[in-house]
Amino acid sequence: MTADDTGLPRDGSKQRLEILLADYQACREDERVQLATVAALIGVLVTLIGLMAAAVTQTCEFSSSKSCIRAPDYLLAASPMIPIALLAYAIYFLVVGTLRTYYMRGLESEIRDYVSVPIVSLGDLMPASYMGVVQEVISLRRGRVLYRLITNLMLVIIILVFGGYTAYIGFHVGTPYQIFMGVVYSGIAILFVWQVAQGSVGGRTFFERAARDFLNNRPGTTLPTVRAGEASRVLPEGGSLLAYLIFPRPEDWIKWLIAPGVFLAVAWSFNDLSRWRIFVELWLILEYFIYEARYQWNDARGIDEDPLHSERQARHRLPVGPADRTRRNVLISLAVATGRLTVALVVGEALGVLGPVLVLMALVLLIAIVYERLRSLPPPSTLTRPTPTVVAIWCMVGLGYGVRAGLGLIAGGLSVTNSLTWIGILCFVSLGIMFVLLTWVLEAASSCYCKKSDEVWRTKAKAVLKPHLIALLRYVPIDLNGEGHETYSAEEDGSRRPILRKRGQMLTPWNLALWVSAALGGALGVGLAHATSGYMPEAVAVTVSLSAAALLAYCGSQQTLLTVSGITAFVLVGALSPFSHWPLSLLAAGPWLTVAFLYLVFRGSSYRDLKEFGPNLLKAISSVRIVLKLGPSLLHAVIGDRAWLAAGFANSPKASGASNAVMVSQQVESANPTPCDINNPNSSTRSNRSQKDGRSAPHDK
């Protein structure tokens, strides 16, 4: 079949015409449904606002009568959300209707090419011209002036009714809720006006962009292709921007445990949990709003380095891509970060904790400004030697941990002027320095590889070498020998090598931080245990903690490190028991166990292990659940068949399903008695084969 210059078939293909007519008919049906739905929505919206206004005027905030209804301010401030949902639904129909209009006009143009005779009763007007004629009247871009005035008047009335209702509510609620309503509803109004403009006056450009994205197969436009046997599709490199904005640093979840752990320890020590609500409020504001905004700022400043990191997928930094997408993501992330700080202030004012929120925000931002300023200084000529700037960065990284610990200490009942408060803050500052430096030295190793042939460490091609990271390798010790360009195996990748497992140098920055945090932790434990006054308990706790910390730095075996940590905890509790009351003496070992646990984890891990700690923990939890499912089978084996039947376990659906495996295994074993030798590798092979065939493996009696 040939075609003319317009691409239409010269023979007037009947099949093509039928497809066009069917498509046009479906669009007309969608249009009729949309008109009916929008009309109903407008009626419901007007009625709803009237009813809500009548109901609101009966509350005590708007009426002074004795029969008024008391309603909390947050409920009144949130009431405009209901009409907002209906407005959003109506705007959705408007945008879809705009796309449908241009598409139907294209269909009409195609259909008219198949018709040579106009509608006789209407003169020269061709069939399939309905949408074209209607648009000459109702189009907000080129339609009749009177109709455009009517449409704009309707939009203005809706805005005035909705805005008037919202303002009416805002004038009668407290100041924090007024700020919340001004920020939230102003943003929603701007978004709605923008979308209405996109779907009306800017409809032509909107349709062109949507159609162009569809034709150019923009990511997410094409249909998914599913094949049997294929693995699940992975997310594109860099991850989802929405997921990042919701939770920028998911791998840093362990930092969220610092403040609650300290708070619970102090509250237990002083037997006072009365401030738990204030603590939870400040903790969530600090971690989710203030610190996540700080992380977003850090990621925005690192968009030139983070995409080149060998472990960029596991680090979950700000997703980037082409230049235009990178600019968009950076602007969106900074806007969300600013919004997080704004929400923190609004929520703090609403909850009556604005003062502490301002203090926490000032501390976090001040530390961040100094840290980012130090990071922006020109790098030294020799990266492997620490400079004063590098050392200053090393000392700065622990201050945030002190802020978190300070929140837990003060909210738990200690005063700012109490010496135990500052001992705890300095302890966690040192702990934070140790934590970050151990992370950084493993991250520095992930930028390198070591060939088995010569055991020489080289930096990876295109690796980003950060001075405050690379300078730590000399303490492992690892001597870098230039940049490599050859391939390397997974075992030779520095990100998979636990470089700290063997004992290295004793005088390292992280070991110094370990010793300081251990000594201060001993003193903190004495205070939490309420040991009797005098220097003897402090001297014992600090001496024991320092000696154990020195052993941790000296020993290289994980078993030895674990043994030293456990024995030290028992020694601390036993040594302070004569000076304190049980069970508060258990708190004496709390700071030491925290320091030792973190040190043990890093000494036996690679950088990849750290980034996969969360997923591996979830897998371990899942495996525990699987083991727990074996409970009925174990119970059956313990009490025997007769007791199992007599107790009625066989009638239980869950138990009978679990016991069937035991019964089948016993039948197979009695029919085919085969000794099972744990040293015989073929026994596990037979067991796996029988499980794949749907049978249980033979068990030893």
N, C-alpha and C positions, 0 to 999 in steps of 0.2 A: 504494500500500500504506500503510495507516494504522498508527499505533503507539499503545500505551497510555502511561500516565504514566511507566513505567520505561524507555521508549525501545525496548522489544522489539516485534517485529512480532506483531500479533494473529493473523495467519493462520499462525503457526509456519513461517516461510519455511524451506524445505528447503535452499536455497542457503546461508543464513546458518548453519544447523546444520552443514552439511558443512564450512564454513570453520572453525567453532569446533572441530570434531572433528579436522580435519587439523592445526590449530595445536596442540591439546592433545597429539596423538600425537607431533608433532615435539618438543615440550618433554619428554615422557616419554622419548623416545629419547635426547635430550641428557642427561637426568638419569641414565639407565643408563650412558652412556659416562662421565659425570663420576664416578660411584661407582666404576667399574672403574679409572679413571685415578688417583683419589685413593688407592685401596687399594694400587695398584702403587707410587705415589709414597712412601707411608709405609713400605712394605717396603724400597724402594730406599734411602730416607733412613736408616733404622735400620741396614741392612747397610753403607751407605757410611760412616757415622760409626764403626761398629765396625772396619771395615777400616782407615780412616784413623787411628784411635787405635792399632791394632796396628802400623801402619807408623811412626807418629810415635815410639812407644816404642823403636824400633830405632835412632833417631838418637843421635848423641853427646851431644845436649843432655839426653837422658833416660836414657841408659845409659852405663855406664863400661867396658863390655867392649871388648876390642880389635877385635872384628868390627863395631863400631857404624858407622853411616853418617853422614858429615858432611853436614849440610844447612844452608844459610844461614838466618839468622833471618827474612829477609823472606819466604822460601818457607813457613816454618812459620806466620808471622803471617798469611799470605794463605790458608792451607789451609781455614779455615772458610767461605771464599767459595763453595766448591762446594756444601755443604749449604744455604747461604743461598739459592742459586739455586733449589734444589728447594723450599724452604719458600715462597719468593715465588710459585712456580708453584702450589703448593697453596693459598695464600691467594687467589690469583686465582680459582681454582675455587670457593672458599668464597663470595667476593663475588658471582660470577656465579650460583651456586646460590641465594643469598638473593633476588636479583632474580627468578630463575625461579620460585621458590616462590610469591611473592606474585602473580606473573603467572598461574601455573597455578591458583591458588585463585580468581582472578577468572574464568578460563575455566570452571572447574567450576561456579561460581555461575551463569554464563550457560547452561551446558548443562543444569543441573538445572531451569531454567525451561521446558525443552522436554519434561520428563518428569513425568508426574503419578502414576506408580505407583512405590513404593519397591522395594528389593530384598527379595523376599518372604522368603527364607531368613534375612535379617538384620533383620527387623522393619521399623521405620520409616526405616531408613537409605536415603537416596536414592542412585541411581547418580551417578558423577562426584563422589565425596566422599573419594577416597583421600588427597589432599594435606591436606585439612582434618583428617582423623582422625590422620594421621601427625604433623602439627604439634602436636596436643594432647599428644603424647608427647615429641617430640624438640626442640621449640622451647626455646631457651635463655632466652627471655623469659617464657614462661608454660607451659612443658612440665612433665613429671613431675620431681619433685625428684631422684629416684634417677638418672634419665637425665642430668639436668644435672650431677650430681656426677660421673658417669662421663665425660661429655664434658670437664668442667673438669679431671678427673684426667689425661685423655689430653693435654690442652694443657699442663698443668704438667709432665708427664713429658717432653714434647718440649722444653720450655723448659729443664728441668734438664739433659737430655742434651746439647742444643746449647750451653747456657751453661757446663756443666761441661767439655765438650771445649774450648771457647774459653778458659776460665779456666786449664785445664790447660796449654794452649799458652802463654798469657800469662805464667805463672809461670816459664817456662824460656827466655824470650827476653830480649834486652837492653832497657834502660829506654826508649830511643826507640820501639821497636816495641811495648812495653807501653802507652805513651801513645797511639800510633796505634791499637792494638786497642781501648783503652778508649773513645776518641772515636768511631771508626767503628762498631764493633759495638754500642755503647750506642745510638747514633742509629738503627741498623738495627732493634734490638730494640724501641725505642719506636715506630718506624714500623709494625712488624709487629703489635704489641699493639693499636695504634690501629686498624689496618685490620681485625683480627679482631673488635674490639668493634663497629666499624661494620657488619660483615657478620653479626653474631650478635645481641647484645643490642640494638643500635641498628638492626636490619634494617628495621623499619617506617619509621622516619624516613629512612633511607637510600633506600628504595624511593620514598617520597613525593617526596623531593627530585629523584631521577633522573627520575621520571615527570613532575614539574612542569617540569623543564628541557626535557624532550622536547616537552611540550605548548606551552610558551611560546616555542618556536623559539629557544632560547639559541644564541648565535653558535657555529657549528661543529656544531650538531645537525642542521640541515636538510641534505638532500642537495645536492651541487653541481649547478648547472644549466649545461650546456655548450652553446654555440651556435657554429656554423661561422662563421669570419671574425672572431671576437672576439679581442681581445688577451688575453694571459695575465693572470690575476688578480693584483693587487698586494696586498701585505700591508696589514692595517689600519693606520690612522695610529698611529704610535708604535712599530710593529714588534712582534716577539715578545719576551716576557719571558724565555723560555728562551735565545734567542739573545743577549739583552743580558747575562744572567748568565754565559754562557760567555765572552763577549768584550765588555765594556762599551763600550770606545771603539775600534772598528775603524779609524776614520779617523786615529787617533794612532799607527798602526803605524810611522811613520817614526822615532818616538822610540826604538823598539827597536834602531835601527841605531847609536845614539850609542856605547853602551858597547862593542859588538863592534868598531866601527871604531877607537876609541881603543886598545883592547887589541891589535888586530893591528898598529897602527902602532908602539906601544911595544915589543911582542914582536919585531917585525922590526928595530927600531932596536937593541935589545940582544941580538938573536939568541937568544932564550930563549922557547920555547913550552911549557915544562914545566908551567906553572900553568894550562894551558887547561881542564883538567877542573874545577878549583875555580872558575874564572871562569864557565864555562857554568852550573854549579850556582847560583852567586850571581846571575848575570844573569837566569836564568829565575825564581828566587824573587823578585827585585826587581821585574821587569816584570809577571809574570803574577799573583803573589799580593799583593805589597805595594802596587804602584802601582795595580793594578786595584781593589783594595779602597779605596784613597784616592779613585779616580774615582767609585766607587759612593757614597761618603759625599758627595762634592761634588754628584752628581746628586740625591741624596735631599734635600739642602738647597735645591736649585734647582727643585723641582717646581712652585713657583708662577710661575716665569719661563720655564722651558724650553718648556712646551706652547704659549706665545704667540709663540715665535720664528718668524719668517717662513721659516726654513730648518730647522725642527724635524725634518723627515723625513731630511735629510742629516746632522744632528748626532748621531743615534743615542743620544739620552739615555734615561733610565729611562722605559719606557712607562707612561702614566697613562690614566685614563678617568674613569668615575664615582667618587664619593667612596669607596665601599666597595672598589672595585678599586684605587684609588690607595693607600689605606691598606694593603691586602694586598701590593701590589707593593713599597711602601717597606719594610715589615717583612721581606718575603722578601729584598730586596736587602741590607738591613743585616745580616740573619742570614748570608747568603752571604759578605758582606764580612768579618764576624767569623770565619767559617769559613776564609776565605782566609788571614787573619793567623794563625789557629791552625795551619793546615796548614803555613804557612811556618816556624813555630817547630818543629813536629814534624819536618818534612823537614830543616831545618837541623841539628837534634840528631842525626837518623839519619845524615846525611852528614858529621858532624863539623865543621860550619861555623856552629854556633849563635852564636858570638861575633860574626862579621861580619854575620850576619842580624839580630841584635839592634841592631847599630850602624846598619845601613841602615834598619831599621824605625823606630828612634828619630828619625833624621834626617828621614825622609819624613813621619812623623806630626807632628813638631815644626813643620816648615815648613807642613804642612797646617793645624794648629791656629792658628798666627799668621795665615795667609792667610784662613781662614774668619772669624776674629775681625775682621780689618780689613774684610772684605766685609760683615759684619753691622752695622757702624756706620751711623748715620743718614746718608742722602745729603745732599750740600750743596744750598744753595738754587739755585745756578747750576751746571748740569751741564757746561757747555761750558768751564769753567775748572778746571785741575787744582788740587786741594787737597793738603795734606801726606799725607792718608790715601790719596788716589789715587796719588801718587808712590810712597808706600811699597808699595802693591800692585804697581805697575810694577816695582819693584826686587825684590820677593819672587818673582815668577814665574820668574826664571831660576835659582833655587837648585836646583831639581830636576834641571836639566841638569848642574849641577856635581856632583851626587851620582852621576849616571850616568857622567860623565867620570872622576870620582875612582875609581869601581870599575874602569874600564878601565885607568887609569894605574897603580893600585897592583897590580892582578892581573897587569898586564903586566910588572912587575919594578921599578917605582919605589917608593921608601920614602915614608912619610908626611912625613918631615922634609926630603925633597929639595925644593929650590926649584922645580925643573921641574914637580913634581907640582902645586904651588899655582898656578904660572903656567897650567898646563893647566886646572885647575879654574876659575880666574877667567876664562879665555878662554871656556869653555863657559857659565859663568854669564852673561857678556855676550852670547854668542851666543843663549842662551835668552831673554834679555830682548828682543833684536831679533826673534827668531822669534815670540814671543808678542805683542809690540806690533804687529808687522805683521799678524798674524792678527786681532788685536782691532780695528785701525782698519778693516780690510775688513769685519769683522763689524758694526762700528758703521754702516758705510755700508749694510749689508743691512737695517737698520732704517729706512732712508729711501728716498726716490725723488726724481728730478729731472725735472721736466716740460721737454720740448724747447721749449715755447712761450716760457718765461721764464727757463729755466736756474736756477730757484730750488729749493734743496733743502728738502724738508719731511719730517717724520717720518711713518711709516705709522700709520694708525689702529690703536689697541690695541697698538702696539709697546712692548716693554719696554726702557726706556732705562736702561742701567747707567752710573753715573758714570765708572768707570774705562775705559769704552769710548768714550762720547760725547766725553769731554775730549780724545781724540786727533784728532777731526775738525778741530779748529782749526789743526792743523799741516799739513793736506793742501794748501791750506786749503779747508774747507767750512763755510759759515755757515748754520746751520739757521734757517729762518724759520717757526716754528710747526708745528703739527700739521695734516696734510692729511687730507681725507676724500674726495677725488675718486679716480677710477680712474686707473690708469697702465698703460702697456704694459710688455712684458718688457724692451725696450731702456731704459726709464726706471727700471726697478727697480734700486735701489742694489746689490743682491746680484749683479747681472750686469755691473756697470760696474767696469773696472780703474782705480780712482781714483788709483793710484800710478804709472801708466805715464808720465804727464807729470811733469817735474821740479817739485817743490813747494818748500817751505822747506828750507833747509840744516840749520838748527838744530832738529831734531826729536828726540824721545826715541829713536826707532829708529835714526836716523843716529848719535846719540851712542853707542849700544850697538854699532853697526857699527864705528865708529872704535876703540873700546876693544877689541873682540874681534879686529879686524884687527891692532892693535899687539901684543896679547898672543899672537895666533896667529903673528906673525912671530918673536917670541922663542921660542915653543914649537917652531916648525919648526927653528930653529937648534939647540935642544937635541936634538931627535930626529935631526937630521943629524950630530950629534957634531962640530960645527965646532970648530976649534982655539980654545983659550982666548984671551980678550981681548974688548974691547968692539967691535971693528970688525965682526964678523959680525952681532952683535945690532943695532948701529946701522944697518947696511945693510938688514937684513931689516925692522926696525920702520919705517924711513923709507920704503922701497918700499911696504910694506903700507899705511901711513897715507896716502901720496899716492894710491895706487890706490883706497883706500876713499873718499877725498874726491872722486875722479873719478866713482866709482859713484853717489855721492849727488848730484853735479852734473849728470851726463848724463841725458837723457831717452829716448834711443833704445835699444831692446833690442839692436840690432846693435852699437852703440857699447859698451854695457855688457858684452856678450859678448867683444868684442875686447879691452877693457881687462882683463878677468879673465884671458883666455888669455895676453896679453903679460906680465902681472904674474907669472903662474906661471913662464913661461920665464925672466924676469929673476931671480926668486928662486933658481931652480935654478942658473942660470949664475953669479950673483953669489956663491953659497955653495960652488960646486964647488971653487975653490982652497983653501977652508978645511976641506973634508970629503972623504970617500971615496965614490966611485961604487959602488953606486947609492943609498947613504943620502942623498945630496944631494936625491934626489927627494922625500924626506919634508919638505923645507923648504917645498914648495908645498902640502902636504896641508892644514894649517889654513886657509890662504888660500882654496883652492878650495872648502872646505866653507862658509866664510862667504860667499864670492861667489856660490856656487850658490844658496844659500837666499835671498839678497837678490835675485838675478835672478828667481827663481820668483815671489816676492811682488810685485816691481815690475811684472810683466807679467800678473798674475792678478787675477780678481775673487774674491769670497768663494765664489760657486758653483763656480768653477774649483778652488779649494782642496778643497772637499768632494767634488768629483768626480775628484780627482787619481788615487785608487786605481783606480776603474772605468776611467778613461781609459787608465791605464797597462796594465791588462789587455787593453783593446781594442787598444792598440798592439802588445802582445806577440802577440795573435791575428793582427793584420795581418802581422806579420813571419813568422809561420808560413805564412800564405797565400802570401806572396812566395816563401818557400823551396820551396813546391810547384811553382813555375815552373822549378825547376832542370833537370829533364829536357828541357823544351821549349827552354830556352836552350842546353843542351848540344847538342841536335839542330841548332839553328840555327847553332851555331858550327862543328861538324865536318862538316855537310852530310849529304845522304841516303846517299851511297855508304859513307862511313865509319861512319855510324850502323848500316847494315845489316851491314857487314863485321865490326864489333865485337860484333855480337849484341845490341845494345840493343833492337832491335825485338822480340826474343823474351821480354824481361822484361815481366811483367804491369804493373808500375807504370810502366815507361818507355813501353810501347806505348800505355797509356791516355793518357799525357801527349803522346805524339808524334802521336796521331791528330788532335789539334787542329791541329798544324802541317801535317800532310799534307792535311787537308781545306781548311785556309786556302790552301795553295799551289794546290790544284786549283781552288778558287773564283777565286783571283786569276788563274790562267792562262786560265780560261774567260771571266772578266769582268774584264779589266784596267781598273782604275779608279784613277787617281792619288789619293793621300790627302794633303790639304793640312792641316797642323796649324793653320793660321789659318782653315780653313773649319769652322764649327761644325757643319755638316751631316754631316761625316765621323764625328764621335763619335756622332751620332744613328743613322747607318747601322750603326755597330759595335754599339751597344746593341741595335738592333732585331734584328740577325742573331744575337746571343747569346741573346735571348729566344726565337728560333725554333729553338734547339738547334744552331745552326751557329756556327762561329768567325768572327770579324770578319776582313776582308781585311787583310793586312799589307803594308807596303812592303818591297821588296827592297833 
